[in-house]
Amino acid sequence: MIGSIAGDIIGSIYEWNNIKTTDFPLFSSDNFFTDDTVLTVAVADCILHGHRYADKLREYTLDYPGRGYGGSFLAWAHEIDGRPYNSWGNGSAMRVSPVGFAFNELGDVLEEARRTAVVTHNHSEGIKGAQAVAAAIFLARSGETKKEIKAYIERTFQYDLSQPLDSIRSHYQFDVSCQGSVPQAIIAFLESSDYEDALRKAISIGGDSDTIACITGGIAQGFYSRVSDFIKEKVTEILDPKLNGITAEFSKKFDCL
C-alpha cells in the first residue's frame, strides 16, 4: 500500500496547482500527506488488528485534523453514531488499496472493499469505485496482464477505459466523483511503463491530483511489484511514527514492500 501513499504525497502539491506534463520533480520541501494517506492507513490498521472501519476512520480523522477531508466526511467523523451519507465521492476509492493486497480471493476482495466503503459511501457509485480499485490491485499483483485487467474492470464495473490519456489530459478538470476519477486513474496505470511513470502520468492529467495518484499508485505497485528505495525513503521521512509503523507492519505481513 506504500505505492498509494507515495502517490498521495507526490500529488499533494499539485491538487490545487495542476500541471499537464509528466516532467516535474517527485519531491520538494512542500510535499505532505493528506487525508488519502491517513484513511488508507486506518483501513490497513483495521485489516491488521480487526477493528471496525467506522471506529478507526473516525479515530484517525480526529487524530490528524486539517488534512483535506471532505465536508460531509468530516461531519460524519464528528458524529459518534453517524450514518452513511450516500456519497459517490472518490474517498472510498482512495483509501481501499490495503484490501487489494491483503486478500487472496477476488470475491473476498470485492466484499471487503464494499465493507470499507459503505460506512460512509453507501451510494452504488461509491461502492463501485472502491471495488474497482481493490479488484484492479488484486488482479495486478496476481499476474494478470493489463489487457486482462482492463477487460475485467470494463466488464464488471462498466467503466470506459478506452480514452487515451493524451485526450483526457487535454480537457480533464477537477472531479471528486468516483465515476469521474477512478477510470482516469486506472487508465494512467494502463498506459504506464513502470511505477514512477504511472504516478507521473496520473498527476499529469490534472484534477484531484493526490487522489488520482494515490489510486494509480496502488495498482501500479501491485503490477510492478516494487516501489523504488528512493521513493520509500522520502515517504518514510514525511510520515510520522504511527503512520510509518502501521504501513511497515502491513507491508511486511502481506509482502508488499
C-alpha positions as CSV (number, residue, x, y, z in Angstrom):
1,M,0.0,0.0,0.0
2,I,3.0,2.3,0.2
3,G,2.5,2.8,-3.5
4,S,-0.8,4.5,-2.8
5,I,0.7,6.6,0.0
6,A,3.6,7.8,-2.2
7,G,1.1,8.8,-4.9
8,D,-0.8,10.9,-2.4
9,I,2.3,12.6,-1.1
10,I,3.8,13.3,-4.5
11,G,0.5,14.5,-5.8
12,S,-0.3,16.6,-2.8
13,I,1.3,19.8,-4.1
14,Y,-0.5,19.6,-7.4
15,E,-4.1,19.2,-6.3
16,W,-4.6,23.0,-6.3
17,N,-1.8,23.7,-8.7
18,N,-2.5,21.3,-11.6
19,I,0.2,20.5,-14.1
20,K,-0.3,19.0,-17.5
21,T,3.1,17.4,-18.0
22,T,4.9,14.3,-16.7
23,D,8.1,16.4,-16.3
24,F,8.2,17.5,-12.7
25,P,10.2,16.8,-9.5
26,L,8.8,14.0,-7.5
27,F,9.5,15.6,-4.1
28,S,10.1,19.1,-2.7
29,S,10.1,20.6,0.8
30,D,6.4,21.3,0.3
31,N,5.1,17.7,-0.1
32,F,2.9,16.4,2.6
33,F,0.5,13.5,3.4
34,T,-3.3,14.2,3.0
35,D,-6.5,12.5,4.1
36,D,-5.8,9.9,1.5
37,T,-2.8,8.6,3.4
38,V,-4.5,8.9,6.8
39,L,-7.5,6.9,5.8
40,T,-5.6,4.3,3.8
41,V,-3.5,3.6,7.0
42,A,-6.7,3.5,9.0
43,V,-8.1,0.8,6.7
44,A,-4.8,-1.1,7.0
45,D,-5.0,-0.9,10.8
46,C,-8.4,-2.4,10.7
47,I,-7.3,-5.3,8.5
48,L,-4.3,-5.9,10.7
49,H,-6.0,-5.8,14.1
50,G,-9.7,-6.5,13.5
51,H,-11.0,-3.0,14.2
52,R,-14.3,-1.7,12.9
53,Y,-13.9,0.5,9.9
54,A,-16.2,3.3,11.2
55,D,-14.3,3.4,14.5
56,K,-10.8,3.7,13.0
57,L,-11.8,6.1,10.2
58,R,-13.2,8.4,12.9
59,E,-10.2,8.0,15.2
60,Y,-7.6,8.7,12.6
61,T,-9.5,11.7,11.2
62,L,-9.7,13.3,14.7
63,D,-6.0,12.4,15.3
64,Y,-4.9,14.0,12.0
65,P,-7.0,17.2,11.6
66,G,-6.7,19.6,8.7
67,R,-5.6,17.0,6.1
68,G,-8.1,17.9,3.4
69,Y,-11.1,15.8,4.4
70,G,-14.4,16.5,2.5
71,G,-17.0,18.4,4.4
72,S,-19.6,15.6,4.5
73,F,-17.0,13.1,5.7
74,L,-15.7,15.5,8.4
75,A,-19.3,16.0,9.7
76,W,-19.7,12.2,9.8
77,A,-16.4,11.7,11.6
78,H,-17.6,14.1,14.4
79,E,-20.8,12.2,15.0
80,I,-20.2,9.1,17.1
81,D,-23.3,7.4,15.7
82,G,-23.1,9.0,12.2
83,R,-24.9,7.2,9.4
84,P,-23.5,6.7,5.9
85,Y,-24.3,9.7,3.8
86,N,-24.8,8.2,0.4
87,S,-21.6,9.6,-1.1
88,W,-20.4,8.8,-4.6
89,G,-17.1,10.6,-4.0
90,N,-13.7,9.1,-4.6
91,G,-12.9,9.0,-0.9
92,S,-14.0,5.3,-0.9
93,A,-11.6,4.5,-3.7
94,M,-8.5,6.4,-2.4
95,R,-8.5,4.5,1.0
96,V,-9.1,1.0,-0.3
97,S,-5.7,-0.2,-1.5
98,P,-4.9,-2.3,1.6
99,V,-7.8,-4.6,0.7
100,G,-6.3,-5.4,-2.7
101,F,-3.1,-6.6,-1.1
102,A,-4.4,-8.4,2.0
103,F,-7.0,-10.8,0.5
104,N,-6.3,-13.7,-1.8
105,E,-9.6,-14.4,-3.4
106,L,-11.3,-12.0,-5.7
107,G,-14.7,-12.5,-4.1
108,D,-13.2,-11.6,-0.7
109,V,-11.6,-8.5,-2.2
110,L,-14.9,-7.3,-3.6
111,E,-16.8,-7.9,-0.3
112,E,-14.1,-6.3,1.9
113,A,-13.9,-3.3,-0.4
114,R,-17.7,-2.9,-0.1
115,R,-17.3,-3.1,3.7
116,T,-14.7,-0.3,3.7
117,A,-16.9,1.9,1.5
118,V,-20.4,1.5,3.0
119,V,-19.7,3.1,6.4
120,T,-19.7,6.4,4.6
121,H,-20.0,5.9,0.8
122,N,-23.1,3.7,0.5
123,H,-24.1,5.1,-2.9
124,S,-23.7,2.5,-5.6
125,E,-21.1,4.6,-7.4
126,G,-19.1,5.0,-4.1
127,I,-19.1,1.2,-3.6
128,K,-18.3,0.5,-7.2
129,G,-15.3,2.8,-7.1
130,A,-13.8,1.1,-4.1
131,Q,-14.4,-2.4,-5.5
132,A,-12.9,-1.5,-8.9
133,V,-9.7,-0.1,-7.4
134,A,-9.3,-3.1,-5.0
135,A,-10.0,-5.6,-7.8
136,A,-7.5,-3.9,-10.1
137,I,-4.8,-4.1,-7.4
138,F,-5.6,-7.8,-6.7
139,L,-5.5,-8.7,-10.4
140,A,-2.3,-6.7,-10.9
141,R,-0.5,-8.5,-8.1
142,S,-1.9,-11.8,-9.2
143,G,-0.1,-11.7,-12.5
144,E,-2.9,-10.6,-14.8
145,T,-1.9,-8.7,-17.9
146,K,-3.0,-5.1,-18.4
147,K,-5.3,-6.3,-21.2
148,E,-7.0,-8.7,-18.8
149,I,-7.3,-6.1,-16.0
150,K,-8.8,-3.6,-18.4
151,A,-11.3,-6.2,-19.7
152,Y,-12.4,-7.2,-16.2
153,I,-12.9,-3.6,-15.0
154,E,-14.8,-2.6,-18.1
155,R,-17.0,-5.7,-18.0
156,T,-17.7,-5.8,-14.2
157,F,-18.0,-2.1,-13.4
158,Q,-18.9,-0.6,-16.8
159,Y,-16.1,1.9,-16.7
160,D,-15.0,3.1,-20.1
161,L,-11.2,2.7,-20.2
162,S,-10.8,3.3,-23.9
163,Q,-10.0,7.0,-23.9
164,P,-6.3,7.7,-24.4
165,L,-4.5,9.6,-21.6
166,D,-3.5,12.4,-24.0
167,S,-7.1,13.0,-24.8
168,I,-8.1,13.0,-21.2
169,R,-5.3,15.4,-20.3
170,S,-6.4,18.0,-22.9
171,H,-9.8,18.6,-21.2
172,Y,-9.8,17.0,-17.8
173,Q,-10.9,19.1,-14.8
174,F,-11.3,18.7,-11.1
175,D,-13.8,15.9,-10.3
176,V,-14.1,14.3,-6.9
177,S,-16.7,11.7,-8.0
178,C,-15.7,8.0,-8.3
179,Q,-17.1,7.9,-11.8
180,G,-15.1,11.0,-12.8
181,S,-11.7,10.0,-11.4
182,V,-11.4,6.2,-10.9
183,P,-11.4,5.4,-14.6
184,Q,-8.9,8.1,-15.4
185,A,-6.6,6.8,-12.6
186,I,-6.8,3.3,-14.0
187,I,-6.0,4.5,-17.5
188,A,-2.9,6.2,-16.2
189,F,-1.8,2.8,-14.8
190,L,-2.7,1.0,-18.1
191,E,-0.5,3.4,-20.1
192,S,2.4,3.4,-17.8
193,S,5.8,1.7,-18.3
194,D,6.8,1.4,-14.6
195,Y,5.7,2.6,-11.2
196,E,7.2,6.1,-11.3
197,D,5.9,6.6,-14.8
198,A,2.4,5.6,-13.6
199,L,2.5,8.4,-10.9
200,R,3.8,10.9,-13.4
201,K,1.0,10.1,-15.9
202,A,-1.7,10.2,-13.1
203,I,-0.6,13.6,-11.9
204,S,-0.2,15.0,-15.5
205,I,-3.9,14.9,-16.2
206,G,-4.7,17.5,-13.5
207,G,-7.8,17.4,-11.4
208,D,-7.8,15.8,-7.9
209,S,-4.1,15.0,-8.3
210,D,-3.3,13.5,-5.0
211,T,-6.2,11.1,-5.0
212,I,-5.8,10.1,-8.6
213,A,-2.1,9.4,-8.0
214,C,-3.0,7.5,-4.8
215,I,-5.3,5.2,-6.7
216,T,-2.9,4.8,-9.6
217,G,0.0,4.2,-7.2
218,G,-1.7,1.3,-5.5
219,I,-2.5,-0.5,-8.8
220,A,1.0,0.2,-10.2
221,Q,2.7,-1.2,-7.0
222,G,0.7,-4.4,-7.4
223,F,1.6,-4.7,-11.0
224,Y,5.3,-3.7,-11.0
225,S,5.9,-5.3,-7.6
226,R,8.1,-2.7,-6.1
227,V,8.5,1.0,-5.3
228,S,12.0,2.4,-5.5
229,D,14.0,2.7,-2.4
230,F,14.3,6.5,-3.0
231,I,10.6,7.0,-3.0
232,K,10.1,4.8,0.0
233,E,12.8,6.7,1.9
234,K,11.1,10.0,1.1
235,V,7.7,8.7,2.2
236,T,9.2,7.5,5.5
237,E,10.7,10.9,6.1
238,I,7.3,12.6,5.6
239,L,5.1,10.2,7.6
240,D,5.0,10.3,11.4
241,P,5.9,7.3,13.6
242,K,2.4,6.0,13.9
243,L,1.6,6.1,10.2
244,N,5.1,4.6,9.4
245,G,4.6,1.9,11.9
246,I,1.2,0.6,10.5
247,T,2.5,0.9,7.0
248,A,5.6,-1.1,7.7
249,E,3.6,-3.7,9.7
250,F,1.1,-4.1,6.9
251,S,3.8,-4.2,4.2
252,K,5.7,-6.9,6.0
253,K,2.7,-9.1,6.8
254,F,1.3,-9.0,3.3
255,D,4.6,-9.0,1.4
256,C,4.0,-5.7,-0.4
257,L,7.2,-3.9,0.3
